[in-house]
Amino acid sequence: MFIIDLALKNTPSMLSVQRKTLEDAKAVYQQILDALRNGNPTLLEITCEQQPEKTIGVLVSEISAVQMSEKSSTGAASGKAPGFFAISSAE
């Protein structure tokens, strides 16, 4: 399973959708990059394969970053939060 995360401007939370295959994930990732480069369409609607009833509609102008990653069972087991940044509490 592959996850495509969207970071939005002035919003601390992430929007995520999932794809079953790498090819499908790359296609969604490329669709988002193309929309960011061209500003067209102005509204991007993406569905999630893991939860078919989940649909995200987002203004392209509000996307600040996009990330594609492979979902692994070790990330959740280690307590590592998904997303762009990891916060370290080491002193």
C-alpha positions in Angstrom: 0.0 0.0 0.0 1.3 3.5 -0.9 0.3 6.7 0.8 0.2 10.2 -0.8 0.3 12.9 1.8 -0.7 16.5 1.1 0.5 19.4 3.3 -1.7 22.5 3.2 -0.7 26.1 3.8 -1.3 27.3 7.4 -2.7 23.9 8.4 -0.8 21.6 10.8 -2.6 18.4 9.7 -2.0 16.3 6.6 -4.5 15.0 4.0 -3.7 11.4 2.9 -5.0 9.0 0.3 -3.8 5.5 -0.4 -3.1 3.4 -3.5 -2.6 -0.3 -3.8 0.1 -0.3 -6.5 3.2 1.8 -7.0 2.1 2.7 -10.5 -1.3 4.1 -9.3 0.5 6.0 -6.5 2.9 7.5 -9.0 0.0 8.5 -11.2 -1.7 10.4 -8.4 1.5 12.0 -7.3 2.2 13.2 -10.8 -1.4 14.5 -11.2 -0.8 16.6 -8.1 2.6 17.9 -9.3 1.1 18.8 -12.7 -1.7 20.7 -11.0 0.8 22.6 -8.9 3.0 23.5 -11.9 0.1 24.6 -14.1 -2.4 25.8 -11.5 -5.0 23.8 -13.5 -7.4 22.5 -12.3 -7.9 24.9 -9.5 -9.8 22.2 -7.5 -8.3 18.8 -7.2 -10.5 15.8 -6.2 -8.8 12.6 -5.1 -10.3 9.4 -3.8 -8.8 6.8 -1.5 -8.5 3.1 -2.5 -8.3 1.9 1.1 -11.5 3.7 2.0 -13.5 4.1 -1.2 -16.0 6.4 0.5 -13.2 8.9 1.3 -12.9 11.7 -1.2 -10.7 14.8 -0.8 -11.3 18.1 -2.6 -8.6 20.6 -2.2 -7.7 24.0 -3.8 -4.4 23.5 -5.7 -3.3 27.0 -4.5 -3.5 25.8 -0.9 -1.1 22.8 -1.3 2.4 23.5 0.0 3.9 20.0 -0.4 3.2 16.5 -1.6 4.8 13.2 -0.5 4.5 9.7 -1.6 5.6 6.8 0.6 5.2 3.1 1.0 3.1 2.0 4.0 5.0 -0.3 6.2 3.9 -2.1 9.3 7.2 -1.2 11.1 6.4 2.6 11.1 3.3 2.2 13.2 4.9 -0.4 15.5 7.8 1.9 16.2 5.6 4.8 17.1 6.9 6.9 14.2 4.2 9.3 13.0 3.7 9.5 9.2 4.3 12.7 7.4 7.1 15.1 6.4 8.7 16.0 9.7 9.9 14.1 12.7 10.1 16.0 16.0 13.0 14.9 18.2 12.8 15.3 22.0 16.5 14.4 22.5 18.4 16.8 24.7 
